[in-house]
Amino acid sequence: MGSKLGLPEILLIVGIALLLFGPSKFATLGKSLGEGLRNFKSAIKEGEEPKKDEQNKS
């Protein structure tokens, strides 16, 4: 009994989300999610940069 999400499950979730929110809200939600992930990745990279600099100084 695995709890993996496969392609059929993801498509079903996307279809339900489209029915609930409509295409315009769904597009806005996707854009916001993408921006949030991009900001999160850049924040992680910024947090790692000082560690690399500290190692080079030692």
mmCIF file of the N, C-alpha and C atoms, coordinates in Angstrom:
data_MODEL
# 
_entry.id   MODEL 
# 
loop_
_atom_site.group_PDB 
_atom_site.id 
_atom_site.type_symbol 
_atom_site.label_atom_id 
_atom_site.label_alt_id 
_atom_site.label_comp_id 
_atom_site.label_asym_id 
_atom_site.label_entity_id 
_atom_site.label_seq_id 
_atom_site.pdbx_PDB_ins_code 
_atom_site.Cartn_x 
_atom_site.Cartn_y 
_atom_site.Cartn_z 
_atom_site.occupancy 
_atom_site.B_iso_or_equiv 
_atom_site.pdbx_formal_charge 
_atom_site.auth_seq_id 
_atom_site.auth_comp_id 
_atom_site.auth_asym_id 
_atom_site.auth_atom_id 
_atom_site.pdbx_PDB_model_num 
ATOM 1   N N  . MET A 1 1  ? 0.834   -1.188 0.000   1.00 0.00 ? 1  MET A N  1 
ATOM 2   C CA . MET A 1 1  ? 0.000   0.000  0.000   1.00 0.00 ? 1  MET A CA 1 
ATOM 3   C C  . MET A 1 1  ? 0.877   1.249  0.000   1.00 0.00 ? 1  MET A C  1 
ATOM 4   N N  . GLY A 1 2  ? 1.357   1.633  -1.164  1.00 0.00 ? 2  GLY A N  1 
ATOM 5   C CA . GLY A 1 2  ? 2.178   2.823  -1.273  1.00 0.00 ? 2  GLY A CA 1 
ATOM 6   C C  . GLY A 1 2  ? 1.324   4.073  -1.339  1.00 0.00 ? 2  GLY A C  1 
ATOM 7   N N  . SER A 1 3  ? 1.878   5.151  -0.932  1.00 0.00 ? 3  SER A N  1 
ATOM 8   C CA . SER A 1 3  ? 1.155   6.420  -0.967  1.00 0.00 ? 3  SER A CA 1 
ATOM 9   C C  . SER A 1 3  ? 1.780   7.362  -1.996  1.00 0.00 ? 3  SER A C  1 
ATOM 10  N N  . LYS A 1 4  ? 2.309   6.794  -3.069  1.00 0.00 ? 4  LYS A N  1 
ATOM 11  C CA . LYS A 1 4  ? 2.917   7.603  -4.114  1.00 0.00 ? 4  LYS A CA 1 
ATOM 12  C C  . LYS A 1 4  ? 1.845   8.260  -4.968  1.00 0.00 ? 4  LYS A C  1 
ATOM 13  N N  . LEU A 1 5  ? 2.146   9.453  -5.452  1.00 0.00 ? 5  LEU A N  1 
ATOM 14  C CA . LEU A 1 5  ? 1.264   10.127 -6.383  1.00 0.00 ? 5  LEU A CA 1 
ATOM 15  C C  . LEU A 1 5  ? 1.784   9.876  -7.791  1.00 0.00 ? 5  LEU A C  1 
ATOM 16  N N  . GLY A 1 6  ? 0.981   9.229  -8.580  1.00 0.00 ? 6  GLY A N  1 
ATOM 17  C CA . GLY A 1 6  ? 1.346   8.983  -9.961  1.00 0.00 ? 6  GLY A CA 1 
ATOM 18  C C  . GLY A 1 6  ? 0.703   10.008 -10.868 1.00 0.00 ? 6  GLY A C  1 
ATOM 19  N N  . LEU A 1 7  ? 0.898   9.846  -12.156 1.00 0.00 ? 7  LEU A N  1 
ATOM 20  C CA . LEU A 1 7  ? 0.343   10.776 -13.135 1.00 0.00 ? 7  LEU A CA 1 
ATOM 21  C C  . LEU A 1 7  ? -1.183  10.827 -13.086 1.00 0.00 ? 7  LEU A C  1 
ATOM 22  N N  . PRO A 1 8  ? -1.882  9.695  -12.998 1.00 0.00 ? 8  PRO A N  1 
ATOM 23  C CA . PRO A 1 8  ? -3.351  9.778  -12.936 1.00 0.00 ? 8  PRO A CA 1 
ATOM 24  C C  . PRO A 1 8  ? -3.860  10.546 -11.716 1.00 0.00 ? 8  PRO A C  1 
ATOM 25  N N  . GLU A 1 9  ? -3.210  10.366 -10.579 1.00 0.00 ? 9  GLU A N  1 
ATOM 26  C CA . GLU A 1 9  ? -3.637  11.068 -9.376  1.00 0.00 ? 9  GLU A CA 1 
ATOM 27  C C  . GLU A 1 9  ? -3.398  12.568 -9.490  1.00 0.00 ? 9  GLU A C  1 
ATOM 28  N N  . ILE A 1 10 ? -2.242  12.928 -10.039 1.00 0.00 ? 10 ILE A N  1 
ATOM 29  C CA . ILE A 1 10 ? -1.913  14.350 -10.206 1.00 0.00 ? 10 ILE A CA 1 
ATOM 30  C C  . ILE A 1 10 ? -2.890  15.005 -11.179 1.00 0.00 ? 10 ILE A C  1 
ATOM 31  N N  . LEU A 1 11 ? -3.207  14.315 -12.275 1.00 0.00 ? 11 LEU A N  1 
ATOM 32  C CA . LEU A 1 11 ? -4.161  14.865 -13.238 1.00 0.00 ? 11 LEU A CA 1 
ATOM 33  C C  . LEU A 1 11 ? -5.539  15.039 -12.615 1.00 0.00 ? 11 LEU A C  1 
ATOM 34  N N  . LEU A 1 12 ? -5.935  14.115 -11.776 1.00 0.00 ? 12 LEU A N  1 
ATOM 35  C CA . LEU A 1 12 ? -7.224  14.224 -11.093 1.00 0.00 ? 12 LEU A CA 1 
ATOM 36  C C  . LEU A 1 12 ? -7.235  15.426 -10.158 1.00 0.00 ? 12 LEU A C  1 
ATOM 37  N N  . ILE A 1 13 ? -6.161  15.626 -9.420  1.00 0.00 ? 13 ILE A N  1 
ATOM 38  C CA . ILE A 1 13 ? -6.072  16.765 -8.510  1.00 0.00 ? 13 ILE A CA 1 
ATOM 39  C C  . ILE A 1 13 ? -6.102  18.077 -9.284  1.00 0.00 ? 13 ILE A C  1 
ATOM 40  N N  . VAL A 1 14 ? -5.384  18.130 -10.395 1.00 0.00 ? 14 VAL A N  1 
ATOM 41  C CA . VAL A 1 14 ? -5.374  19.344 -11.227 1.00 0.00 ? 14 VAL A CA 1 
ATOM 42  C C  . VAL A 1 14 ? -6.757  19.599 -11.801 1.00 0.00 ? 14 VAL A C  1 
ATOM 43  N N  . GLY A 1 15 ? -7.443  18.551 -12.245 1.00 0.00 ? 15 GLY A N  1 
ATOM 44  C CA . GLY A 1 15 ? -8.789  18.708 -12.786 1.00 0.00 ? 15 GLY A CA 1 
ATOM 45  C C  . GLY A 1 15 ? -9.763  19.234 -11.745 1.00 0.00 ? 15 GLY A C  1 
ATOM 46  N N  . ILE A 1 16 ? -9.697  18.718 -10.541 1.00 0.00 ? 16 ILE A N  1 
ATOM 47  C CA . ILE A 1 16 ? -10.576 19.190 -9.468  1.00 0.00 ? 16 ILE A CA 1 
ATOM 48  C C  . ILE A 1 16 ? -10.255 20.639 -9.124  1.00 0.00 ? 16 ILE A C  1 
ATOM 49  N N  . ALA A 1 17 ? -8.970  20.974 -9.094  1.00 0.00 ? 17 ALA A N  1 
ATOM 50  C CA . ALA A 1 17 ? -8.579  22.354 -8.799  1.00 0.00 ? 17 ALA A CA 1 
ATOM 51  C C  . ALA A 1 17 ? -9.104  23.308 -9.876  1.00 0.00 ? 17 ALA A C  1 
ATOM 52  N N  . LEU A 1 18 ? -9.052  22.878 -11.136 1.00 0.00 ? 18 LEU A N  1 
ATOM 53  C CA . LEU A 1 18 ? -9.586  23.714 -12.217 1.00 0.00 ? 18 LEU A CA 1 
ATOM 54  C C  . LEU A 1 18 ? -11.085 23.931 -12.045 1.00 0.00 ? 18 LEU A C  1 
ATOM 55  N N  . LEU A 1 19 ? -11.799 22.875 -11.664 1.00 0.00 ? 19 LEU A N  1 
ATOM 56  C CA . LEU A 1 19 ? -13.240 23.016 -11.459 1.00 0.00 ? 19 LEU A CA 1 
ATOM 57  C C  . LEU A 1 19 ? -13.555 23.936 -10.281 1.00 0.00 ? 19 LEU A C  1 
ATOM 58  N N  . LEU A 1 20 ? -12.779 23.852 -9.226  1.00 0.00 ? 20 LEU A N  1 
ATOM 59  C CA . LEU A 1 20 ? -13.043 24.659 -8.044  1.00 0.00 ? 20 LEU A CA 1 
ATOM 60  C C  . LEU A 1 20 ? -12.660 26.125 -8.230  1.00 0.00 ? 20 LEU A C  1 
ATOM 61  N N  . PHE A 1 21 ? -11.503 26.371 -8.790  1.00 0.00 ? 21 PHE A N  1 
ATOM 62  C CA . PHE A 1 21 ? -10.977 27.734 -8.844  1.00 0.00 ? 21 PHE A CA 1 
ATOM 63  C C  . PHE A 1 21 ? -11.180 28.422 -10.184 1.00 0.00 ? 21 PHE A C  1 
ATOM 64  N N  . GLY A 1 22 ? -11.350 27.680 -11.251 1.00 0.00 ? 22 GLY A N  1 
ATOM 65  C CA . GLY A 1 22 ? -11.465 28.280 -12.571 1.00 0.00 ? 22 GLY A CA 1 
ATOM 66  C C  . GLY A 1 22 ? -10.091 28.527 -13.163 1.00 0.00 ? 22 GLY A C  1 
ATOM 67  N N  . PRO A 1 23 ? -10.034 28.660 -14.476 1.00 0.00 ? 23 PRO A N  1 
ATOM 68  C CA . PRO A 1 23 ? -8.730  28.799 -15.154 1.00 0.00 ? 23 PRO A CA 1 
ATOM 69  C C  . PRO A 1 23 ? -7.936  30.031 -14.747 1.00 0.00 ? 23 PRO A C  1 
ATOM 70  N N  . SER A 1 24 ? -8.592  31.174 -14.546 1.00 0.00 ? 24 SER A N  1 
ATOM 71  C CA . SER A 1 24 ? -7.842  32.401 -14.225 1.00 0.00 ? 24 SER A CA 1 
ATOM 72  C C  . SER A 1 24 ? -7.228  32.319 -12.835 1.00 0.00 ? 24 SER A C  1 
ATOM 73  N N  . LYS A 1 25 ? -7.987  31.858 -11.861 1.00 0.00 ? 25 LYS A N  1 
ATOM 74  C CA . LYS A 1 25 ? -7.448  31.715 -10.504 1.00 0.00 ? 25 LYS A CA 1 
ATOM 75  C C  . LYS A 1 25 ? -6.372  30.642 -10.460 1.00 0.00 ? 25 LYS A C  1 
ATOM 76  N N  . PHE A 1 26 ? -6.559  29.591 -11.241 1.00 0.00 ? 26 PHE A N  1 
ATOM 77  C CA . PHE A 1 26 ? -5.597  28.497 -11.277 1.00 0.00 ? 26 PHE A CA 1 
ATOM 78  C C  . PHE A 1 26 ? -4.271  28.975 -11.853 1.00 0.00 ? 26 PHE A C  1 
ATOM 79  N N  . ALA A 1 27 ? -4.318  29.800 -12.899 1.00 0.00 ? 27 ALA A N  1 
ATOM 80  C CA . ALA A 1 27 ? -3.097  30.346 -13.488 1.00 0.00 ? 27 ALA A CA 1 
ATOM 81  C C  . ALA A 1 27 ? -2.380  31.263 -12.496 1.00 0.00 ? 27 ALA A C  1 
ATOM 82  N N  . THR A 1 28 ? -3.140  32.084 -11.799 1.00 0.00 ? 28 THR A N  1 
ATOM 83  C CA . THR A 1 28 ? -2.560  32.972 -10.791 1.00 0.00 ? 28 THR A CA 1 
ATOM 84  C C  . THR A 1 28 ? -1.932  32.168 -9.662  1.00 0.00 ? 28 THR A C  1 
ATOM 85  N N  . LEU A 1 29 ? -2.609  31.109 -9.258  1.00 0.00 ? 29 LEU A N  1 
ATOM 86  C CA . LEU A 1 29 ? -2.083  30.250 -8.199  1.00 0.00 ? 29 LEU A CA 1 
ATOM 87  C C  . LEU A 1 29 ? -0.771  29.601 -8.639  1.00 0.00 ? 29 LEU A C  1 
ATOM 88  N N  . GLY A 1 30 ? -0.712  29.127 -9.878  1.00 0.00 ? 30 GLY A N  1 
ATOM 89  C CA . GLY A 1 30 ? 0.516   28.522 -10.399 1.00 0.00 ? 30 GLY A CA 1 
ATOM 90  C C  . GLY A 1 30 ? 1.663   29.521 -10.466 1.00 0.00 ? 30 GLY A C  1 
ATOM 91  N N  . LYS A 1 31 ? 1.354   30.733 -10.881 1.00 0.00 ? 31 LYS A N  1 
ATOM 92  C CA . LYS A 1 31 ? 2.387   31.774 -10.957 1.00 0.00 ? 31 LYS A CA 1 
ATOM 93  C C  . LYS A 1 31 ? 2.915   32.100 -9.564  1.00 0.00 ? 31 LYS A C  1 
ATOM 94  N N  . SER A 1 32 ? 2.020   32.232 -8.608  1.00 0.00 ? 32 SER A N  1 
ATOM 95  C CA . SER A 1 32 ? 2.430   32.528 -7.236  1.00 0.00 ? 32 SER A CA 1 
ATOM 96  C C  . SER A 1 32 ? 3.262   31.399 -6.644  1.00 0.00 ? 32 SER A C  1 
ATOM 97  N N  . LEU A 1 33 ? 2.864   30.165 -6.925  1.00 0.00 ? 33 LEU A N  1 
ATOM 98  C CA . LEU A 1 33 ? 3.616   29.016 -6.441  1.00 0.00 ? 33 LEU A CA 1 
ATOM 99  C C  . LEU A 1 33 ? 5.022   28.991 -7.044  1.00 0.00 ? 33 LEU A C  1 
ATOM 100 N N  . GLY A 1 34 ? 5.129   29.273 -8.337  1.00 0.00 ? 34 GLY A N  1 
ATOM 101 C CA . GLY A 1 34 ? 6.434   29.316 -8.994  1.00 0.00 ? 34 GLY A CA 1 
ATOM 102 C C  . GLY A 1 34 ? 7.336   30.394 -8.420  1.00 0.00 ? 34 GLY A C  1 
ATOM 103 N N  . GLU A 1 35 ? 6.769   31.571 -8.180  1.00 0.00 ? 35 GLU A N  1 
ATOM 104 C CA . GLU A 1 35 ? 7.559   32.658 -7.595  1.00 0.00 ? 35 GLU A CA 1 
ATOM 105 C C  . GLU A 1 35 ? 8.011   32.307 -6.183  1.00 0.00 ? 35 GLU A C  1 
ATOM 106 N N  . GLY A 1 36 ? 7.147   31.672 -5.436  1.00 0.00 ? 36 GLY A N  1 
ATOM 107 C CA . GLY A 1 36 ? 7.506   31.267 -4.076  1.00 0.00 ? 36 GLY A CA 1 
ATOM 108 C C  . GLY A 1 36 ? 8.637   30.261 -4.067  1.00 0.00 ? 36 GLY A C  1 
ATOM 109 N N  . LEU A 1 37 ? 8.580   29.290 -4.961  1.00 0.00 ? 37 LEU A N  1 
ATOM 110 C CA . LEU A 1 37 ? 9.659   28.305 -5.056  1.00 0.00 ? 37 LEU A CA 1 
ATOM 111 C C  . LEU A 1 37 ? 10.968  28.959 -5.490  1.00 0.00 ? 37 LEU A C  1 
ATOM 112 N N  . ARG A 1 38 ? 10.889  29.890 -6.423  1.00 0.00 ? 38 ARG A N  1 
ATOM 113 C CA . ARG A 1 38 ? 12.088  30.584 -6.897  1.00 0.00 ? 38 ARG A CA 1 
ATOM 114 C C  . ARG A 1 38 ? 12.717  31.393 -5.757  1.00 0.00 ? 38 ARG A C  1 
ATOM 115 N N  . ASN A 1 39 ? 11.891  32.077 -4.983  1.00 0.00 ? 39 ASN A N  1 
ATOM 116 C CA . ASN A 1 39 ? 12.400  32.852 -3.842  1.00 0.00 ? 39 ASN A CA 1 
ATOM 117 C C  . ASN A 1 39 ? 13.001  31.939 -2.786  1.00 0.00 ? 39 ASN A C  1 
ATOM 118 N N  . PHE A 1 40 ? 12.366  30.796 -2.560  1.00 0.00 ? 40 PHE A N  1 
ATOM 119 C CA . PHE A 1 40 ? 12.871  29.844 -1.577  1.00 0.00 ? 40 PHE A CA 1 
ATOM 120 C C  . PHE A 1 40 ? 14.244  29.311 -1.998  1.00 0.00 ? 40 PHE A C  1 
ATOM 121 N N  . LYS A 1 41 ? 14.391  28.957 -3.272  1.00 0.00 ? 41 LYS A N  1 
ATOM 122 C CA . LYS A 1 41 ? 15.676  28.449 -3.765  1.00 0.00 ? 41 LYS A CA 1 
ATOM 123 C C  . LYS A 1 41 ? 16.757  29.522 -3.681  1.00 0.00 ? 41 LYS A C  1 
ATOM 124 N N  . SER A 1 42 ? 16.413  30.763 -4.013  1.00 0.00 ? 42 SER A N  1 
ATOM 125 C CA . SER A 1 42 ? 17.428  31.825 -3.944  1.00 0.00 ? 42 SER A CA 1 
ATOM 126 C C  . SER A 1 42 ? 17.822  32.097 -2.492  1.00 0.00 ? 42 SER A C  1 
ATOM 127 N N  . ALA A 1 43 ? 16.880  31.992 -1.576  1.00 0.00 ? 43 ALA A N  1 
ATOM 128 C CA . ALA A 1 43 ? 17.208  32.191 -0.164  1.00 0.00 ? 43 ALA A CA 1 
ATOM 129 C C  . ALA A 1 43 ? 18.127  31.083 0.346   1.00 0.00 ? 43 ALA A C  1 
ATOM 130 N N  . ILE A 1 44 ? 17.903  29.879 -0.105  1.00 0.00 ? 44 ILE A N  1 
ATOM 131 C CA . ILE A 1 44 ? 18.778  28.768 0.291   1.00 0.00 ? 44 ILE A CA 1 
ATOM 132 C C  . ILE A 1 44 ? 20.180  28.979 -0.266  1.00 0.00 ? 44 ILE A C  1 
ATOM 133 N N  . LYS A 1 45 ? 20.286  29.417 -1.513  1.00 0.00 ? 45 LYS A N  1 
ATOM 134 C CA . LYS A 1 45 ? 21.598  29.655 -2.121  1.00 0.00 ? 45 LYS A CA 1 
ATOM 135 C C  . LYS A 1 45 ? 22.331  30.779 -1.397  1.00 0.00 ? 45 LYS A C  1 
ATOM 136 N N  . GLU A 1 46 ? 21.610  31.822 -1.001  1.00 0.00 ? 46 GLU A N  1 
ATOM 137 C CA . GLU A 1 46 ? 22.239  32.924 -0.269  1.00 0.00 ? 46 GLU A CA 1 
ATOM 138 C C  . GLU A 1 46 ? 22.748  32.459 1.085   1.00 0.00 ? 46 GLU A C  1 
ATOM 139 N N  . GLY A 1 47 ? 22.036  31.550 1.709   1.00 0.00 ? 47 GLY A N  1 
ATOM 140 C CA . GLY A 1 47 ? 22.453  31.023 3.002   1.00 0.00 ? 47 GLY A CA 1 
ATOM 141 C C  . GLY A 1 47 ? 23.674  30.135 2.894   1.00 0.00 ? 47 GLY A C  1 
ATOM 142 N N  . GLU A 1 48 ? 23.892  29.507 1.753   1.00 0.00 ? 48 GLU A N  1 
ATOM 143 C CA . GLU A 1 48 ? 25.037  28.615 1.568   1.00 0.00 ? 48 GLU A CA 1 
ATOM 144 C C  . GLU A 1 48 ? 26.302  29.371 1.177   1.00 0.00 ? 48 GLU A C  1 
ATOM 145 N N  . GLU A 1 49 ? 26.192  30.526 0.574   1.00 0.00 ? 49 GLU A N  1 
ATOM 146 C CA . GLU A 1 49 ? 27.361  31.262 0.092   1.00 0.00 ? 49 GLU A CA 1 
ATOM 147 C C  . GLU A 1 49 ? 28.357  31.628 1.200   1.00 0.00 ? 49 GLU A C  1 
ATOM 148 N N  . PRO A 1 50 ? 27.930  32.124 2.356   1.00 0.00 ? 50 PRO A N  1 
ATOM 149 C CA . PRO A 1 50 ? 28.914  32.451 3.401   1.00 0.00 ? 50 PRO A CA 1 
ATOM 150 C C  . PRO A 1 50 ? 29.697  31.233 3.883   1.00 0.00 ? 50 PRO A C  1 
ATOM 151 N N  . LYS A 1 51 ? 29.082  30.078 3.900   1.00 0.00 ? 51 LYS A N  1 
ATOM 152 C CA . LYS A 1 51 ? 29.779  28.878 4.339   1.00 0.00 ? 51 LYS A CA 1 
ATOM 153 C C  . LYS A 1 51 ? 30.935  28.559 3.397   1.00 0.00 ? 51 LYS A C  1 
ATOM 154 N N  . LYS A 1 52 ? 30.735  28.736 2.102   1.00 0.00 ? 52 LYS A N  1 
ATOM 155 C CA . LYS A 1 52 ? 31.800  28.475 1.131   1.00 0.00 ? 52 LYS A CA 1 
ATOM 156 C C  . LYS A 1 52 ? 32.938  29.482 1.318   1.00 0.00 ? 52 LYS A C  1 
ATOM 157 N N  . ASP A 1 53 ? 32.578  30.755 1.571   1.00 0.00 ? 53 ASP A N  1 
ATOM 158 C CA . ASP A 1 53 ? 33.595  31.777 1.787   1.00 0.00 ? 53 ASP A CA 1 
ATOM 159 C C  . ASP A 1 53 ? 34.399  31.507 3.044   1.00 0.00 ? 53 ASP A C  1 
ATOM 160 N N  . GLU A 1 54 ? 33.747  31.046 4.087   1.00 0.00 ? 54 GLU A N  1 
ATOM 161 C CA . GLU A 1 54 ? 34.450  30.755 5.344   1.00 0.00 ? 54 GLU A CA 1 
ATOM 162 C C  . GLU A 1 54 ? 35.427  29.614 5.173   1.00 0.00 ? 54 GLU A C  1 
ATOM 163 N N  . GLN A 1 55 ? 35.089  28.628 4.358   1.00 0.00 ? 55 GLN A N  1 
ATOM 164 C CA . GLN A 1 55 ? 35.972  27.490 4.139   1.00 0.00 ? 55 GLN A CA 1 
ATOM 165 C C  . GLN A 1 55 ? 37.208  27.920 3.349   1.00 0.00 ? 55 GLN A C  1 
ATOM 166 N N  . ASN A 1 56 ? 37.048  28.834 2.417   1.00 0.00 ? 56 ASN A N  1 
ATOM 167 C CA . ASN A 1 56 ? 38.174  29.283 1.613   1.00 0.00 ? 56 ASN A CA 1 
ATOM 168 C C  . ASN A 1 56 ? 39.150  30.140 2.430   1.00 0.00 ? 56 ASN A C  1 
ATOM 169 N N  . LYS A 1 57 ? 38.663  30.854 3.447   1.00 0.00 ? 57 LYS A N  1 
ATOM 170 C CA . LYS A 1 57 ? 39.510  31.717 4.261   1.00 0.00 ? 57 LYS A CA 1 
ATOM 171 C C  . LYS A 1 57 ? 40.372  30.910 5.221   1.00 0.00 ? 57 LYS A C  1 
ATOM 172 N N  . SER A 1 58 ? 39.917  29.728 5.613   1.00 0.00 ? 58 SER A N  1 
ATOM 173 C CA . SER A 1 58 ? 40.636  28.929 6.599   1.00 0.00 ? 58 SER A CA 1 
ATOM 174 C C  . SER A 1 58 ? 41.904  28.329 6.039   1.00 0.00 ? 58 SER A C  1 
# 
